[in-house]
Amino acid sequence: MAKISIIGAGSWGTALGLLLCNNGHDVTICSENEKEIESLKEHREHLTKLPGVKLPDEMKFTCDVRGSLSGQDILVMAKASPYVRTTCKKYAADIPDGQLIVNVAKGVEADTLMTMSQIIEEEVPGANVVVLSGPSHAEEVGRGLPTTIVVGAHDRESALYVQNVFMSPVFRVYTSPDITGIELGGALKNVIALAAGTADGLGYGDNTKAALITRGIAEIARLGTAMGAHAETFYGLSGIGDLIVTCASVHSRNRKAGYLIGQGRTMQQAMDEVQMIVEGVYSAKAGLTLSEKFGIETPIIQAVNQVLFENKNPKQAVDELMQRMKKDELAPDLWER
């Protein structure tokens, strides 16, 4: 049995806490949000984010974040990406040297272009950071529906340990050394999902969504490999797998925000209506800046930025994507081989 503290009492942190508790581990969910913690204690259910999912009596909840960080086998960073740095900075002195931290937040910091694991490593220098990502909506993990995911680590021993802790009959965990690829796939798929949702809001069909998914993963893979990631990662769980579920699912907050934008809402109106952190909005700028830095063409990511931050008409953005210069899908020199 592992002792685990989960930092963050949102839908994902709560669903993972339930999974780990059902796996027989000693789980504490900690958050500074006293109202949320008291509600979890009283109702044994996250009434607003995971309604109907009952939480076992063995699962603990506390507002004492600082007191929950020592003596743990694993800390799970389940804060939304915009709050990862401030959380780590606040509690870094309370985290023991060498602590295993499993990051489950998805995003790239716009100002620094750092992934979440890089932020944690910068703010908590002695930590052993691994990442957990893939097609895994909290609403379905909380209900115990079959899910597959991938854990990335700097060393195989850490990856195998986390795999064993999280693995269950309904939660299959693979391992990978490609932390960069896993995190980029998890962050940038949210940007493409905004585009897919916008297309739905405009009334376009399945052909349009399939085009956005396939050309979207091509953009992510081009950028990721330029940054040193492995191409295979983007055709796996944290790449095309996570992209498909985020572009298509009714649970996807990024797709929903995009849908509202396609129907005429502004970015802020869409975010307010979703009432949850829309990670793709935060990752869109970073994705575009990374593309420019590495000289990679990413027209869908660019179009999403124009719609979000330059008030470009979504239909015009789609029209311009469709009317771009003719291209080969594969490398042109294949004709000569």
C-alpha positions in Angstrom: 0.0 0.0 0.0 1.3 3.4 -1.0 0.7 6.7 0.9 -0.5 9.2 -1.6 -1.5 12.9 -1.3 -3.4 14.5 -4.2 -2.9 18.2 -4.5 -6.2 19.5 -6.0 -9.8 18.5 -5.4 -11.2 19.0 -8.9 -12.8 16.4 -11.0 -9.5 14.8 -12.1 -7.9 14.8 -8.7 -11.0 13.3 -7.2 -11.4 10.6 -9.9 -7.8 9.6 -9.5 -8.2 9.6 -5.7 -11.1 7.1 -6.1 -9.1 4.9 -8.4 -6.1 4.8 -6.1 -8.3 4.2 -3.0 -10.0 1.3 -4.8 -6.5 0.0 -5.6 -6.0 -0.3 -1.8 -3.8 2.8 -1.3 -3.9 5.4 1.6 -5.3 8.5 -0.2 -5.6 12.0 1.0 -7.0 14.8 -1.2 -5.9 18.2 -0.2 -7.0 21.7 -1.2 -7.1 25.2 0.2 -10.7 25.5 -0.9 -12.4 24.9 2.5 -15.9 24.9 1.1 -15.0 22.2 -1.5 -13.3 20.0 1.1 -16.1 20.3 3.6 -18.6 19.3 0.9 -16.5 16.3 0.0 -16.4 15.2 3.6 -20.1 15.7 4.2 -21.5 14.2 1.0 -18.7 11.7 0.0 -19.3 13.0 -3.5 -18.1 15.9 -5.7 -21.6 17.3 -6.2 -20.6 19.8 -9.0 -17.9 18.0 -11.0 -18.5 14.3 -10.4 -22.2 14.0 -9.5 -23.3 10.5 -8.7 -19.8 9.1 -8.1 -19.7 8.0 -4.4 -16.4 8.3 -2.6 -15.4 5.6 0.0 -15.1 6.3 3.7 -11.4 5.4 3.6 -10.7 8.4 1.3 -9.5 11.4 3.3 -9.9 15.1 2.6 -8.1 18.1 4.2 -7.4 21.8 3.8 -4.0 21.3 5.4 -2.1 21.1 2.2 1.3 21.8 3.9 0.8 19.0 6.5 -0.1 16.5 3.7 3.2 16.8 1.8 5.6 14.9 4.0 5.8 11.2 4.6 4.1 10.3 1.3 5.2 7.8 -1.2 3.6 9.8 -4.0 2.4 13.4 -4.5 -0.1 13.8 -7.3 -0.1 17.3 -8.8 -3.7 17.7 -10.0 -4.0 21.5 -10.1 -5.1 23.1 -13.4 -2.1 24.1 -15.4 -2.3 27.9 -14.8 -1.8 27.2 -11.0 0.9 24.6 -11.1 3.8 27.1 -10.7 2.2 29.1 -7.9 1.3 25.9 -6.0 4.8 24.5 -6.3 6.4 27.8 -5.3 4.2 28.1 -2.2 4.9 24.5 -0.9 8.4 23.7 -2.3 10.0 24.0 1.2 7.5 21.5 2.6 8.3 18.8 -0.1 11.0 16.4 0.9 14.1 16.0 -1.3 13.7 13.2 -3.8 9.9 13.2 -3.5 8.1 11.3 -6.3 5.6 13.7 -7.9 3.2 12.5 -10.5 2.0 15.4 -12.6 -1.4 15.0 -14.2 -1.9 18.6 -15.3 -1.8 19.4 -19.1 -0.4 22.6 -20.5 2.5 24.7 -21.6 3.3 28.0 -19.8 2.8 30.9 -22.2 5.5 33.1 -20.7 8.3 30.5 -20.3 7.2 27.8 -22.8 7.9 25.3 -20.1 5.8 22.1 -19.7 4.3 21.3 -16.3 7.0 18.8 -15.4 9.7 21.4 -16.2 7.9 23.9 -14.0 7.7 21.5 -11.1 11.4 20.6 -11.5 12.3 24.2 -11.5 10.3 25.1 -8.4 11.0 21.9 -6.5 14.6 21.0 -7.7 14.9 17.8 -5.6 11.8 16.2 -6.9 11.5 13.1 -9.1 8.8 14.1 -11.5 6.9 11.8 -13.7 3.9 12.5 -15.9 0.6 10.7 -16.4 -1.5 11.5 -19.5 -3.8 10.1 -22.1 -7.4 9.8 -23.2 -9.0 9.9 -19.7 -12.0 12.0 -18.9 -12.5 12.2 -15.1 -16.2 11.6 -15.5 -15.5 8.1 -17.0 -12.6 7.2 -14.8 -14.8 8.1 -11.8 -17.4 5.6 -13.1 -14.9 2.9 -13.5 -15.1 2.7 -17.3 -12.2 1.0 -19.1 -9.4 3.6 -19.7 -5.8 3.4 -20.9 -3.1 5.9 -20.1 0.7 6.4 -20.3 3.2 7.3 -17.6 6.5 9.0 -18.7 9.6 9.2 -16.5 13.3 9.9 -16.6 14.0 6.4 -15.4 12.3 3.0 -15.9 12.2 2.2 -12.2 10.0 5.2 -11.5 7.8 4.5 -14.4 7.2 0.9 -13.4 6.5 1.9 -9.8 3.8 4.4 -10.8 2.4 1.9 -13.3 2.0 -0.6 -10.5 0.3 1.9 -8.2 -2.2 3.2 -10.7 -2.9 0.0 -12.7 -6.3 -1.6 -12.1 -8.7 -3.9 -14.0 -10.3 -0.8 -15.6 -7.3 1.5 -15.7 -4.5 0.2 -17.9 -1.1 2.0 -17.7 1.7 1.9 -20.2 5.2 3.3 -19.7 7.4 5.6 -21.8 10.6 7.5 -21.5 9.3 10.4 -23.7 8.2 12.9 -21.2 8.5 15.8 -23.7 6.2 14.1 -26.3 3.7 13.0 -23.7 3.3 16.5 -22.3 3.2 18.3 -25.7 0.6 15.9 -26.9 -1.5 16.4 -23.8 -1.2 20.2 -24.0 -1.6 20.9 -27.7 -4.5 18.5 -28.2 -6.6 21.0 -26.2 -5.8 23.7 -28.8 -7.0 21.4 -31.7 -10.1 20.5 -29.6 -11.0 24.1 -29.5 -10.9 24.1 -33.3 -13.0 20.9 -33.5 -15.6 22.4 -31.1 -15.7 25.6 -33.1 -16.4 23.6 -36.3 -19.2 21.8 -34.5 -20.6 25.1 -33.4 -20.5 26.4 -37.0 -22.6 23.4 -38.0 -19.9 21.5 -39.9 -19.8 17.7 -40.0 -17.8 14.6 -39.3 -15.6 15.2 -42.4 -14.5 18.5 -40.9 -13.7 17.1 -37.5 -11.7 14.2 -39.0 -9.7 16.7 -41.0 -8.9 18.7 -37.9 -7.9 15.6 -35.9 -5.6 14.2 -38.6 -4.1 17.5 -39.7 -3.9 18.6 -36.0 -1.9 15.6 -35.0 0.4 16.2 -37.9 1.1 19.7 -36.6 1.7 18.5 -33.1 4.0 15.7 -34.3 6.0 18.1 -36.5 6.5 20.5 -33.6 7.2 17.8 -31.0 9.9 16.0 -33.1 11.5 19.3 -33.7 11.7 19.7 -29.9 13.3 16.3 -29.5 10.2 14.1 -28.8 9.7 10.7 -30.5 7.3 10.7 -33.4 5.8 7.4 -32.1 4.5 9.2 -29.0 2.1 11.3 -31.1 0.5 8.2 -32.6 -0.1 6.7 -29.2 -2.2 7.3 -26.2 -1.1 10.9 -25.3 -1.1 11.9 -28.9 -3.8 10.8 -31.3 -5.7 8.9 -28.5 -6.1 12.0 -26.3 -6.8 14.2 -29.3 -9.6 12.0 -30.5 -11.4 11.9 -27.1 -10.9 15.6 -26.5 -12.2 16.6 -30.0 -15.3 14.3 -29.8 -16.4 13.9 -26.2 -19.3 15.6 -24.6 -17.1 15.7 -21.4 -14.5 17.9 -23.1 -14.4 21.4 -21.8 -12.2 22.5 -24.7 -14.5 21.2 -27.3 -17.5 22.8 -25.5 -15.7 26.2 -25.3 -15.0 25.9 -29.0 -18.6 25.0 -29.7 -19.8 28.1 -28.0 -17.3 30.2 -29.9 -18.5 28.7 -33.1 -22.0 29.7 -32.1 -21.0 33.3 -31.6 -19.7 33.7 -28.1 -16.5 35.5 -27.4 -13.6 33.6 -25.8 -14.4 35.0 -22.3 -18.1 34.3 -22.7 -17.3 30.7 -23.6 -15.0 30.3 -20.7 -17.5 31.8 -18.3 -20.2 29.4 -19.6 -18.0 26.3 -19.3 -17.3 27.2 -15.7 -14.1 25.2 -15.6 -10.5 26.0 -16.7 -10.3 25.7 -20.5 -6.7 24.6 -20.8 -6.5 25.1 -24.6 -6.9 28.8 -24.3 -3.7 28.9 -22.1 -1.8 26.5 -24.4 -2.7 28.2 -27.7 -0.3 31.1 -27.3 2.5 28.9 -26.1 1.9 26.5 -29.0 2.1 29.3 -31.6 5.2 30.7 -30.0 6.9 27.3 -29.9 6.0 26.9 -33.6 7.6 30.2 -34.5 10.7 29.4 -32.3 11.3 26.1 -34.0 10.2 27.2 -37.5 7.4 24.7 -37.7 4.2 25.4 -39.8 1.1 25.0 -37.6 -1.8 26.6 -39.5 -4.6 25.2 -37.2 -2.9 26.4 -34.1 -2.3 29.8 -35.7 -6.0 30.0 -36.7 -7.1 29.1 -33.2 -5.0 32.0 -31.9 -6.5 34.4 -34.4 -10.0 33.4 -33.3 -9.2 33.6 -29.6 -7.1 36.7 -29.4 -7.6 38.7 -32.6 -11.4 38.4 -32.9 -11.2 36.6 -36.2 -14.5 35.3 -37.5 -14.4 31.5 -37.0 -16.0 30.7 -40.4 -13.4 32.9 -42.1 -10.6 31.0 -40.3 -12.0 27.7 -41.6 -12.3 29.0 -45.1 -8.7 30.2 -45.1 -7.5 26.8 -43.8 -9.3 25.1 -46.6 -8.0 27.5 -49.3 -4.3 27.3 -48.3 -1.7 26.5 -51.0 -1.9 22.9 -52.4 0.4 20.5 -50.7 1.5 16.8 -50.7 0.5 14.8 -47.7 3.8 12.9 -47.6 7.3 14.1 -48.4 7.4 15.1 -52.1 10.6 13.1 -52.8 8.6 9.9 -52.3 7.4 10.3 -55.9 11.0 9.7 -56.9 11.7 6.6 -54.8 
